[in-house]
Amino acid sequence: MIRSELIQKIAEENPHLYQRDVERIVNTFFEEVTGAMARGDRVELRGFGAFSVKKRDARIGRNPRTGETVHVEEKHVPFFKTGKLLRDRLNGKVE
């Protein structure tokens, strides 16, 4: 599912809301999650999962094409851990 499909689905299920308002709500949600993660905060959505940021230390890597060693800087990467309810639904354990 892509963002526009999510907006369309929410708008269809909530006919009392204008599509532009639903779009603003969805965009605000993603901006808040992104902003929180950029600050290093953890975002938890009960039953769905938790978004966090993990730090990868600097290291020496290797260019696969030339075999030459390269310095890879430290970086922060997004990490998602599924919640129990989502994991159970994916495995058909929830009625």
GIDA-V388158 format. One record per residue. N is the residue number from 1. OMEGA is omega in whole degrees, 0 to 359 (none if undefined). D_FIRST is the distance of its C-alpha to the first C-alpha in whole Angstrom. Layout:
((N | OMEGA | D_FIRST) (N | OMEGA | D_FIRST))
This chain:
((1 | 178 | 0) (2 | 185 | 4) (3 | 182 | 7) (4 | 177 | 8) (5 | 177 | 6) (6 | 179 | 7) (7 | 180 | 10) (8 | 181 | 11) (9 | 180 | 10) (10 | 180 | 12) (11 | 179 | 15) (12 | 182 | 15) (13 | 180 | 16) (14 | 185 | 18) (15 | 178 | 20) (16 | 179 | 23) (17 | 174 | 21) (18 | 181 | 21) (19 | 180 | 17) (20 | 178 | 19) (21 | 177 | 20) (22 | 179 | 16) (23 | 179 | 15) (24 | 179 | 18) (25 | 181 | 17) (26 | 179 | 14) (27 | 178 | 15) (28 | 178 | 18) (29 | 181 | 16) (30 | 178 | 15) (31 | 179 | 18) (32 | 178 | 20) (33 | 180 | 18) (34 | 180 | 19) (35 | 179 | 22) (36 | 179 | 23) (37 | 178 | 22) (38 | 177 | 24) (39 | 180 | 27) (40 | 180 | 27) (41 | 177 | 26) (42 | 179 | 23) (43 | 182 | 21) (44 | 175 | 20) (45 | 185 | 18) (46 | 179 | 20) (47 | 181 | 19) (48 | 180 | 16) (49 | 182 | 17) (50 | 175 | 19) (51 | 177 | 18) (52 | 180 | 22) (53 | 177 | 23) (54 | 180 | 25) (55 | 173 | 28) (56 | 181 | 29) (57 | 175 | 33) (58 | 181 | 34) (59 | 174 | 36) (60 | 180 | 37) (61 | 180 | 35) (62 | 176 | 36) (63 | 184 | 35) (64 | 182 | 34) (65 | 185 | 35) (66 | 182 | 39) (67 | 182 | 39) (68 | 179 | 40) (69 | 180 | 39) (70 | 178 | 37) (71 | 177 | 37) (72 | 183 | 33) (73 | 175 | 33) (74 | 179 | 32) (75 | 178 | 28) (76 | 182 | 26) (77 | 178 | 22) (78 | 180 | 19) (79 | 179 | 19) (80 | 176 | 17) (81 | 182 | 19) (82 | 175 | 17) (83 | 182 | 19) (84 | 181 | 21) (85 | 178 | 20) (86 | 180 | 16) (87 | 179 | 18) (88 | 179 | 20) (89 | 179 | 17) (90 | 181 | 16) (91 | 175 | 19) (92 | 183 | 20) (93 | 181 | 23) (94 | 181 | 22) (95 | none | 23))
